[in-house]
Amino acid sequence: MSTATSVRRNARRIVTASAAAAVVAVSLTTLPSSEAAATDFAATISAMGTGANEVVWSMAATNTTAYAVGGFTTIDGVAADGIASYDIATSTWSSMGTFDVTPELIRASPSGDLYAGGAFSSANSAPFSKSIAVWDGATWDGLGDANQVLDGQVYAMAFGPDGSLYIGGTFASTSGAIGLNYVAKWTGSAWQPLGTGVNARVRSIAVDSQDNVYVAGDFTQAGSTMVSSIAKWNGSTWSGLGSGFAATANIDIATDSHDNLYIVGDFASVGGVTANKAAKWNGSAWSALGGGLANGIPFDLVIDTADQVYVAGSFTSAKTSADSIVAGTNSFARWNGATWQGMSTVFNGGGARTVAIGGPYGTVFAGGDMTSTNPASSTLNYLAQVQPGPTISSITPSRVAPDGGTPFSVNGAALKGAYIAITIGGVVPANDASVSQAQFTAETPAHAAGEVTVSFSTAAGTDTATMTFVDPPTFTSISPEAGPTDGGTLVTITGTGFTDATSVEIGGTAATGLTIVSDTQLTVVTPAHVADLSDVKVISDFGDVTQFNAYRFALAPTIITVSPSSGSSLGGTAVTIEGANFTGATEVQFGTTPGTLLTVVSDTQLTVVSPAGTGTDRGITVTGPGGSTTTAGAWDYISAATAPRNLKQTAKAKGAMTFTWSAPTSAGGGTISGYTVQYRKHGASTWKTKSTLQTGRSVTLSRLRDGVSYDIRVAAQNGQVGAYASLTATTPALPAAPTRASAKVRGKVVTMKWTKAVVQSGSTRTANLIACTKGSVKKKTGRLSAGATTGSITLGKGTWSCRVFAYTEAGHGPGSTAKSVKVT
């Protein structure tokens, strides 16, 4: 090892860290009154032995061991050349060989393999160990052969879901002329490029559960894509993450279990979002972590198994908003997914610069230039360990049956300790076991249905979550209650306890397309089944419920007869349909138009009222739960008949008129059943009906007023009233008296002459008559012709008074002036 080179390298890191510490020291002991009350994520900060004699700048940890890299030469009294391991169980430090230049970083893979990276030329003088080396448990080795030596520094390391090693730095290629361009993957035997890489230094790297690789650094191009300091490799293509951020010398990134990417560093915004040194990428957009970090630089972050983010750096505080400081977050803070958290005990004399999580209890290990704690002033000397209280991220399953005995797991972080206490609704569960610091298992106790509190405690603290004990489902209704035997009907089932339904059976056959709408409603698609009345069974993780005879698999309707088979185009015809499988019928269509007032009389008969329509040979379709059946040409619409022909007045008398007519030209496709006859005084607004179904083609209107004009109309009926034929006619009136009457006597014969009486329009003079009286004796002629103006009557002896009367259809009018005659 070249001592001079190593010392210069360490000195650079020490000066940088010390300068930042000077900023931190301003507010270590006095916190502004505007700071929010701290929510402690850990009770105490503990030393790791007696610490180191100089700054620590990188740490890693496994379940059994913590590792430190820095400018120290001794650690807990053990000589160590800037790199050492810490046995967590025994709390003892051990040296780990020598490097010609102390590594920049150290990382442990999920399987426990340990790698160191930096600007060194060799590790323990092992061949091919330039810039990166692997620890075999006793010594450092290089990776691969002479063709795999990198030509630049390793700044960053991360591991894929299968444990594959990815690195980033200033290297462009290998000694074997493999072009890498600042980022690479170790295949187990060789370095592999990621496409064409990026165009400048990679400072940090992270890999998500889908093996997507994220890099951050000084570059402006990834592959052929222009980016701003951050990019993603999906296995075949490079892409940017929004508009990225301005390049900075201090940046660190990591992914959580949900593949969110977290980034901390010396930036004010990322992707156009004000973020103040801390942000999250959710796969499509950037967001700030609260109000970010203030007055300094975050150097390192690590994410625990509950997806909580621990950050170390030279910052003085974390903020929930631009103006709200979280107490106890000086150089070391935790983001719990919703807010920043700190500790009431903080670092003194400097701050944390690197952070790692490991050990059986999910311990957080921190390194930096801090020397003690505040308050309490416990000596740390650049190294510390913090035991967070337990965090419950989820309970699986969180909904369980009330009868108990259900295995469940509490998932999160720091769920293991020398002391563990767990209760469910105040009851200690059976068969509890701490699987790891990320998982605790047990079996539920019996408990009444409802939500209860799960309390989990270790010596470091307590966290709570909820578990719900769920009763079996109940059944209220199914709609529709019937459907075709070939299945495919979407049905809605109502009841309770459907949140955890896993399947539905109808008639013993599984339905498909289960959709949980709410705890009280679900939908499924019915299976095919023979025609019968079937049980419906809802199955859930917490029991089953069966409703007997709840759903009917039905055959399609069958139509045998339709009576009548025709009806008015105006609709309204009562129709009876005979057939089969009519139970539950929902609609009858005449052509394509639904009928009304559908009544299912029995499984073999229904009645319906026809709608309005036109045309003949219309199909009738009956739709029921078993499907639809159409009988073609089963229905004819009858249109209105044309107006009757030859409507005329054929007779009239006092207060009466008689009319006749001929049948209409068209009966509208139906049969004329009679005629409607209406009349009114001429010009009146209201018609009077003489007959609604006059079977003959003549009618006499009586009790009319003499000499009055009337409107008369007649329409044929074929199930509906057709077009009207109409005319206006006037009733006859009594005539006036004949005028200029005179009388002459010749013997016993009296001859009278007169001028014809005037008759009213609409009346006809029908006769004349001479009438004579002598005392009580009366004598008259027979009816004389309507046009007569003279006539004779034979009288007995005596003096007679004679007059002439005129007649119309209404009778006779007043007599003429009386003439006195003497017969001798």
ChimeraX attribute file (.defattr): number of C-alpha atoms within 10 A of each C-alpha:
attribute: neighborCount
match mode: 1-to-1
recipient: residues
	/A:1	17
	/A:2	10
	/A:3	11
	/A:4	10
	/A:5	14
	/A:6	19
	/A:7	14
	/A:8	13
	/A:9	17
	/A:10	22
	/A:11	14
	/A:12	11
	/A:13	16
	/A:14	20
	/A:15	12
	/A:16	10
	/A:17	23
	/A:18	19
	/A:19	12
	/A:20	20
	/A:21	26
	/A:22	13
	/A:23	17
	/A:24	24
	/A:25	17
	/A:26	11
	/A:27	12
	/A:28	21
	/A:29	11
	/A:30	7
	/A:31	15
	/A:32	9
	/A:33	9
	/A:34	11
	/A:35	17
	/A:36	16
	/A:37	14
	/A:38	16
	/A:39	15
	/A:40	20
	/A:41	22
	/A:42	19
	/A:43	16
	/A:44	17
	/A:45	25
	/A:46	17
	/A:47	20
	/A:48	23
	/A:49	18
	/A:50	16
	/A:51	24
	/A:52	28
	/A:53	19
	/A:54	22
	/A:55	30
	/A:56	30
	/A:57	29
	/A:58	24
	/A:59	28
	/A:60	26
	/A:61	28
	/A:62	22
	/A:63	20
	/A:64	14
	/A:65	21
	/A:66	24
	/A:67	24
	/A:68	30
	/A:69	25
	/A:70	27
	/A:71	26
	/A:72	23
	/A:73	17
	/A:74	20
	/A:75	29
	/A:76	18
	/A:77	14
	/A:78	15
	/A:79	17
	/A:80	22
	/A:81	23
	/A:82	28
	/A:83	29
	/A:84	24
	/A:85	20
	/A:86	21
	/A:87	15
	/A:88	19
	/A:89	11
	/A:90	9
	/A:91	13
	/A:92	15
	/A:93	26
	/A:94	18
	/A:95	19
	/A:96	21
	/A:97	17
	/A:98	20
	/A:99	26
	/A:100	21
	/A:101	25
	/A:102	27
	/A:103	31
	/A:104	22
	/A:105	23
	/A:106	24
	/A:107	24
	/A:108	23
	/A:109	19
	/A:110	16
	/A:111	10
	/A:112	14
	/A:113	14
	/A:114	20
	/A:115	22
	/A:116	27
	/A:117	26
	/A:118	21
	/A:119	22
	/A:120	24
	/A:121	24
	/A:122	22
	/A:123	29
	/A:124	18
	/A:125	17
	/A:126	16
	/A:127	18
	/A:128	22
	/A:129	27
	/A:130	27
	/A:131	26
	/A:132	29
	/A:133	27
	/A:134	20
	/A:135	17
	/A:136	11
	/A:137	9
	/A:138	8
	/A:139	14
	/A:140	25
	/A:141	21
	/A:142	23
	/A:143	22
	/A:144	17
	/A:145	14
	/A:146	14
	/A:147	14
	/A:148	23
	/A:149	26
	/A:150	27
	/A:151	17
	/A:152	21
	/A:153	23
	/A:154	29
	/A:155	25
	/A:156	26
	/A:157	27
	/A:158	23
	/A:159	23
	/A:160	19
	/A:161	13
	/A:162	12
	/A:163	13
	/A:164	16
	/A:165	19
	/A:166	23
	/A:167	25
	/A:168	30
	/A:169	26
	/A:170	20
	/A:171	24
	/A:172	23
	/A:173	21
	/A:174	20
	/A:175	14
	/A:176	14
	/A:177	13
	/A:178	17
	/A:179	20
	/A:180	22
	/A:181	25
	/A:182	31
	/A:183	33
	/A:184	24
	/A:185	21
	/A:186	17
	/A:187	12
	/A:188	11
	/A:189	10
	/A:190	18
	/A:191	26
	/A:192	18
	/A:193	19
	/A:194	24
	/A:195	19
	/A:196	16
	/A:197	22
	/A:198	30
	/A:199	20
	/A:200	20
	/A:201	25
	/A:202	27
	/A:203	27
	/A:204	25
	/A:205	28
	/A:206	26
	/A:207	26
	/A:208	20
	/A:209	15
	/A:210	12
	/A:211	17
	/A:212	16
	/A:213	24
	/A:214	24
	/A:215	27
	/A:216	27
	/A:217	29
	/A:218	18
	/A:219	22
	/A:220	20
	/A:221	20
	/A:222	27
	/A:223	18
	/A:224	14
	/A:225	14
	/A:226	17
	/A:227	22
	/A:228	23
	/A:229	27
	/A:230	29
	/A:231	27
	/A:232	20
	/A:233	20
	/A:234	14
	/A:235	12
	/A:236	8
	/A:237	14
	/A:238	23
	/A:239	18
	/A:240	19
	/A:241	20
	/A:242	18
	/A:243	16
	/A:244	20
	/A:245	20
	/A:246	18
	/A:247	18
	/A:248	14
	/A:249	12
	/A:250	17
	/A:251	25
	/A:252	25
	/A:253	27
	/A:254	24
	/A:255	23
	/A:256	20
	/A:257	13
	/A:258	10
	/A:259	18
	/A:260	15
	/A:261	20
	/A:262	24
	/A:263	25
	/A:264	27
	/A:265	24
	/A:266	20
	/A:267	22
	/A:268	17
	/A:269	19
	/A:270	26
	/A:271	18
	/A:272	13
	/A:273	16
	/A:274	18
	/A:275	23
	/A:276	25
	/A:277	25
	/A:278	29
	/A:279	27
	/A:280	20
	/A:281	19
	/A:282	13
	/A:283	11
	/A:284	8
	/A:285	11
	/A:286	23
	/A:287	18
	/A:288	20
	/A:289	27
	/A:290	21
	/A:291	23
	/A:292	24
	/A:293	35
	/A:294	19
	/A:295	16
	/A:296	20
	/A:297	23
	/A:298	29
	/A:299	24
	/A:300	27
	/A:301	25
	/A:302	23
	/A:303	21
	/A:304	22
	/A:305	20
	/A:306	20
	/A:307	21
	/A:308	20
	/A:309	20
	/A:310	22
	/A:311	30
	/A:312	27
	/A:313	29
	/A:314	29
	/A:315	26
	/A:316	27
	/A:317	26
	/A:318	35
	/A:319	23
	/A:320	20
	/A:321	15
	/A:322	13
	/A:323	11
	/A:324	15
	/A:325	26
	/A:326	27
	/A:327	27
	/A:328	26
	/A:329	27
	/A:330	32
	/A:331	33
	/A:332	29
	/A:333	29
	/A:334	22
	/A:335	21
	/A:336	18
	/A:337	12
	/A:338	10
	/A:339	17
	/A:340	28
	/A:341	25
	/A:342	24
	/A:343	24
	/A:344	18
	/A:345	19
	/A:346	26
	/A:347	32
	/A:348	25
	/A:349	20
	/A:350	29
	/A:351	33
	/A:352	35
	/A:353	30
	/A:354	29
	/A:355	27
	/A:356	29
	/A:357	25
	/A:358	20
	/A:359	20
	/A:360	21
	/A:361	22
	/A:362	27
	/A:363	24
	/A:364	23
	/A:365	27
	/A:366	29
	/A:367	28
	/A:368	31
	/A:369	28
	/A:370	28
	/A:371	25
	/A:372	24
	/A:373	23
	/A:374	16
	/A:375	13
	/A:376	11
	/A:377	14
	/A:378	15
	/A:379	21
	/A:380	25
	/A:381	27
	/A:382	31
	/A:383	30
	/A:384	26
	/A:385	19
	/A:386	20
	/A:387	22
	/A:388	25
	/A:389	26
	/A:390	30
	/A:391	28
	/A:392	25
	/A:393	17
	/A:394	16
	/A:395	19
	/A:396	13
	/A:397	13
	/A:398	16
	/A:399	21
	/A:400	25
	/A:401	22
	/A:402	20
	/A:403	16
	/A:404	16
	/A:405	16
	/A:406	16
	/A:407	17
	/A:408	18
	/A:409	20
	/A:410	24
	/A:411	22
	/A:412	22
	/A:413	25
	/A:414	31
	/A:415	28
	/A:416	26
	/A:417	20
	/A:418	9
	/A:419	9
	/A:420	18
	/A:421	14
	/A:422	20
	/A:423	17
	/A:424	20
	/A:425	16
	/A:426	11
	/A:427	14
	/A:428	17
	/A:429	20
	/A:430	15
	/A:431	11
	/A:432	18
	/A:433	14
	/A:434	16
	/A:435	14
	/A:436	20
	/A:437	23
	/A:438	24
	/A:439	20
	/A:440	23
	/A:441	20
	/A:442	19
	/A:443	17
	/A:444	25
	/A:445	20
	/A:446	17
	/A:447	19
	/A:448	15
	/A:449	15
	/A:450	13
	/A:451	15
	/A:452	17
	/A:453	14
	/A:454	21
	/A:455	19
	/A:456	23
	/A:457	21
	/A:458	20
	/A:459	16
	/A:460	20
	/A:461	18
	/A:462	18
	/A:463	16
	/A:464	17
	/A:465	17
	/A:466	17
	/A:467	21
	/A:468	19
	/A:469	22
	/A:470	23
	/A:471	21
	/A:472	21
	/A:473	24
	/A:474	19
	/A:475	20
	/A:476	11
	/A:477	16
	/A:478	19
	/A:479	14
	/A:480	15
	/A:481	17
	/A:482	23
	/A:483	28
	/A:484	23
	/A:485	22
	/A:486	17
	/A:487	17
	/A:488	16
	/A:489	19
	/A:490	16
	/A:491	19
	/A:492	17
	/A:493	23
	/A:494	20
	/A:495	18
	/A:496	17
	/A:497	22
	/A:498	25
	/A:499	19
	/A:500	18
	/A:501	21
	/A:502	15
	/A:503	18
	/A:504	27
	/A:505	19
	/A:506	27
	/A:507	24
	/A:508	13
	/A:509	16
	/A:510	17
	/A:511	24
	/A:512	16
	/A:513	13
	/A:514	16
	/A:515	17
	/A:516	17
	/A:517	14
	/A:518	14
	/A:519	15
	/A:520	17
	/A:521	20
	/A:522	22
	/A:523	21
	/A:524	22
	/A:525	19
	/A:526	27
	/A:527	21
	/A:528	19
	/A:529	19
	/A:530	15
	/A:531	15
	/A:532	15
	/A:533	17
	/A:534	21
	/A:535	17
	/A:536	25
	/A:537	24
	/A:538	24
	/A:539	19
	/A:540	20
	/A:541	18
	/A:542	19
	/A:543	16
	/A:544	19
	/A:545	16
	/A:546	17
	/A:547	17
	/A:548	13
	/A:549	14
	/A:550	18
	/A:551	23
	/A:552	24
	/A:553	25
	/A:554	25
	/A:555	22
	/A:556	21
	/A:557	25
	/A:558	20
	/A:559	21
	/A:560	12
	/A:561	14
	/A:562	17
	/A:563	14
	/A:564	14
	/A:565	18
	/A:566	21
	/A:567	28
	/A:568	24
	/A:569	21
	/A:570	18
	/A:571	19
	/A:572	18
	/A:573	20
	/A:574	17
	/A:575	18
	/A:576	18
	/A:577	24
	/A:578	18
	/A:579	16
	/A:580	17
	/A:581	22
	/A:582	27
	/A:583	20
	/A:584	21
	/A:585	21
	/A:586	14
	/A:587	18
	/A:588	27
	/A:589	19
	/A:590	23
	/A:591	24
	/A:592	12
	/A:593	15
	/A:594	19
	/A:595	23
	/A:596	17
	/A:597	14
	/A:598	19
	/A:599	16
	/A:600	17
	/A:601	14
	/A:602	15
	/A:603	15
	/A:604	17
	/A:605	19
	/A:606	21
	/A:607	21
	/A:608	21
	/A:609	20
	/A:610	27
	/A:611	22
	/A:612	17
	/A:613	20
	/A:614	16
	/A:615	13
	/A:616	15
	/A:617	15
	/A:618	21
	/A:619	18
	/A:620	25
	/A:621	23
	/A:622	25
	/A:623	21
	/A:624	23
	/A:625	24
	/A:626	25
	/A:627	17
	/A:628	18
	/A:629	17
	/A:630	18
	/A:631	18
	/A:632	12
	/A:633	14
	/A:634	21
	/A:635	22
	/A:636	23
	/A:637	25
	/A:638	24
	/A:639	23
	/A:640	23
	/A:641	26
	/A:642	20
	/A:643	23
	/A:644	25
	/A:645	17
	/A:646	14
	/A:647	20
	/A:648	18
	/A:649	19
	/A:650	13
	/A:651	13
	/A:652	22
	/A:653	19
	/A:654	19
	/A:655	19
	/A:656	19
	/A:657	21
	/A:658	15
	/A:659	19
	/A:660	18
	/A:661	18
	/A:662	14
	/A:663	20
	/A:664	20
	/A:665	11
	/A:666	17
	/A:667	21
	/A:668	20
	/A:669	18
	/A:670	20
	/A:671	14
	/A:672	20
	/A:673	15
	/A:674	20
	/A:675	24
	/A:676	19
	/A:677	24
	/A:678	20
	/A:679	20
	/A:680	17
	/A:681	19
	/A:682	15
	/A:683	10
	/A:684	10
	/A:685	7
	/A:686	10
	/A:687	14
	/A:688	11
	/A:689	13
	/A:690	17
	/A:691	14
	/A:692	15
	/A:693	15
	/A:694	18
	/A:695	15
	/A:696	13
	/A:697	16
	/A:698	18
	/A:699	19
	/A:700	14
	/A:701	18
	/A:702	15
	/A:703	9
	/A:704	18
	/A:705	16
	/A:706	18
	/A:707	19
	/A:708	16
	/A:709	19
	/A:710	19
	/A:711	17
	/A:712	26
	/A:713	20
	/A:714	30
	/A:715	28
	/A:716	32
	/A:717	25
	/A:718	22
	/A:719	23
	/A:720	23
	/A:721	23
	/A:722	24
	/A:723	17
	/A:724	20
	/A:725	20
	/A:726	20
	/A:727	14
	/A:728	16
	/A:729	20
	/A:730	23
	/A:731	26
	/A:732	29
	/A:733	27
	/A:734	23
	/A:735	26
	/A:736	20
	/A:737	24
	/A:738	23
	/A:739	17
	/A:740	12
	/A:741	21
	/A:742	19
	/A:743	18
	/A:744	15
	/A:745	17
	/A:746	11
	/A:747	13
	/A:748	15
	/A:749	14
	/A:750	20
	/A:751	16
	/A:752	20
	/A:753	18
	/A:754	20
	/A:755	17
	/A:756	23
	/A:757	24
	/A:758	16
	/A:759	19
	/A:760	15
	/A:761	13
	/A:762	16
	/A:763	21
	/A:764	19
	/A:765	24
	/A:766	18
	/A:767	19
	/A:768	26
	/A:769	23
	/A:770	23
	/A:771	18
	/A:772	24
	/A:773	17
	/A:774	16
	/A:775	10
	/A:776	6
	/A:777	8
	/A:778	13
	/A:779	17
	/A:780	17
	/A:781	15
	/A:782	12
	/A:783	14
	/A:784	19
	/A:785	16
	/A:786	17
	/A:787	14
	/A:788	15
	/A:789	17
	/A:790	20
	/A:791	18
	/A:792	18
	/A:793	19
	/A:794	17
	/A:795	23
	/A:796	14
	/A:797	12
	/A:798	12
	/A:799	16
	/A:800	22
	/A:801	16
	/A:802	26
	/A:803	24
	/A:804	32
	/A:805	25
	/A:806	31
	/A:807	27
	/A:808	23
	/A:809	22
	/A:810	22
	/A:811	17
	/A:812	20
	/A:813	21
	/A:814	16
	/A:815	21
	/A:816	22
	/A:817	18
	/A:818	17
	/A:819	16
	/A:820	16
	/A:821	16
	/A:822	17
	/A:823	16
	/A:824	11
